[in-house]
Amino acid sequence: MTESSAKAVLEEMLASIHERREKLARHVHHREEPLPQDFAEQAIEVENDETMLALERELTEKEKQAMQALTRIEEGTYGVCTNCGEEISAGRLQALPAAGLCFDCADLEG
C-alpha cells in the first residue's frame, strides 16, 4: 500500500469514526426520556448504555491509531514498526492500515 493510498484509507476511516461517534453520542449522552419504571427494562437500558460506552472507547482507540498512522506518513516513517524498527509487511498494512507494529511485535504485545 502506498503512502498516498494509506492516507486516503486512514482519512476515510477517521470520517467513519467521527460519524459513528456522533450517532453514539446522540444515543448515550442525549437521552431525553427517563429510565423505564420496570426494573428489568431499566437493567436492559443500563446494559445497552454500557455497551455504547464500550463502543465509544473502542472508537477513541481506533481514532488515536489512525491519527498516529497519519503522523507517521507525514514524518516518513509509515510502514516501519514503532517497536523494533523493521518494515511492516504490505499484507499487514493492507489489512490494518493504522498498524504501527510489525506482526512479531504485535504478537508479543498480545
SULTA-V38128 format. One record per residue. N is the residue number from 1. D_FIRST is the distance of its C-alpha to the first C-alpha in Angstrom with 1 decimal. Layout:
n | d_first
N | D_FIRST
N | D_FIRST
//
This chain:
n | d_first
1 | 0.0
2 | 3.8
3 | 6.5
4 | 8.2
5 | 6.4
6 | 6.2
7 | 9.8
8 | 10.8
9 | 10.0
10 | 11.8
11 | 14.6
12 | 15.1
13 | 15.4
14 | 17.9
15 | 19.9
16 | 20.2
17 | 21.3
18 | 23.9
19 | 25.2
20 | 25.7
21 | 27.3
22 | 29.7
23 | 30.8
24 | 31.3
25 | 33.3
26 | 35.5
27 | 36.3
28 | 36.8
29 | 38.1
30 | 40.0
31 | 42.1
32 | 45.3
33 | 47.4
34 | 49.0
35 | 48.4
36 | 50.4
37 | 53.8
38 | 53.2
39 | 52.0
40 | 49.8
41 | 48.1
42 | 47.7
43 | 46.1
44 | 43.5
45 | 42.8
46 | 42.3
47 | 40.1
48 | 38.0
49 | 37.8
50 | 36.7
51 | 33.9
52 | 32.8
53 | 33.0
54 | 30.8
55 | 28.2
56 | 28.5
57 | 27.9
58 | 24.8
59 | 23.5
60 | 24.4
61 | 22.5
62 | 19.3
63 | 19.9
64 | 20.4
65 | 17.2
66 | 15.2
67 | 17.4
68 | 16.9
69 | 13.1
70 | 13.7
71 | 16.4
72 | 14.2
73 | 11.9
74 | 15.4
75 | 16.7
76 | 14.0
77 | 13.7
78 | 10.4
79 | 9.2
80 | 12.9
81 | 15.2
82 | 17.8
83 | 20.4
84 | 20.4
85 | 18.2
86 | 16.4
87 | 12.7
88 | 10.9
89 | 9.7
90 | 6.3
91 | 8.5
92 | 9.8
93 | 6.9
94 | 6.2
95 | 10.0
96 | 10.7
97 | 8.4
98 | 11.7
99 | 12.3
100 | 14.2
101 | 15.6
102 | 14.8
103 | 16.2
104 | 19.5
105 | 20.1
106 | 19.3
107 | 21.7
108 | 24.3
109 | 24.2
110 | 24.9
//
